[in-house]
Amino acid sequence: MSTGTVRQSRAQARQDATRQRILDAARDIILRHGFRGLSIRTIASAVNCSVGTIYNHFCDFDDIVLHLNAETIARLDAVLEEAVFGQPDWQPSALVDAYFDFLEQNNAAWRALFEHHLPRDYRLPDWYREGVDALVGHVVAAFGPLVPHLSRQDCAELIVGLWAGLHGLASLDQEDKLSTVSVGSSARKIGQMLVRTALRGAGASRA
């Protein structure tokens, strides 16, 4: 390996390390102070670098948050996959349990997914879309055999609708507002009923 190549490798390693330090610091800020405590300046302060250094490694604030959210989506995907494909006779309720367990264990990261708002004209990077598509695709693959008469598109729309419903329940619960509209049932229990009822309505073989 030439001297120039070695220098390039070392420089790239330093860049990668700095980039990871930025993401680690941003993640820690969210865990400690919530998403509202995150900014380019708080990240720079935590990393002990200049604001300019941050912009040398990421396009903008949204770019940083998208990388963090992509990590969260990938971890949620792994958890849901394990709940489904790790069990030979899995039940849809297992996915609901896995989802709510994930939210309880990763509350700050989960909230950042939905508290971060992109400009209307912002184009999501392909790598981010691929992560979301993979998550939805894995759930569709799990539910598909339960509703074989639905097309893949219809099944995907059903999954997205259920995800939105579970998110709404979890959000109300997080804001301690679910009790004002429920009859004493937990968000998890209502979520299980939502999924069970939707699948039965779609003619699922088991719900």
Secondary structure, 3 states (H helix, E strand, C coil): CCHHHHHHHHHHHHHHHHHHHHHHHHHHHHHHHCHHHCCHHHHHHHHCCCHHHHHHHCCCHHHHHHHHHHHHHHHHHHHHHHHHHCCCCCCHHHHHHHHHHHHHHCHHHHHHHHHCCCCCCCCCCHHHHHHHHHHHHHHHHHHHHHCCCCCHHHHHHHHHHHHHHHHHHHHHHHCCCHHHCCCCCCHHHHHHHHHHHHHHHCCCCCC
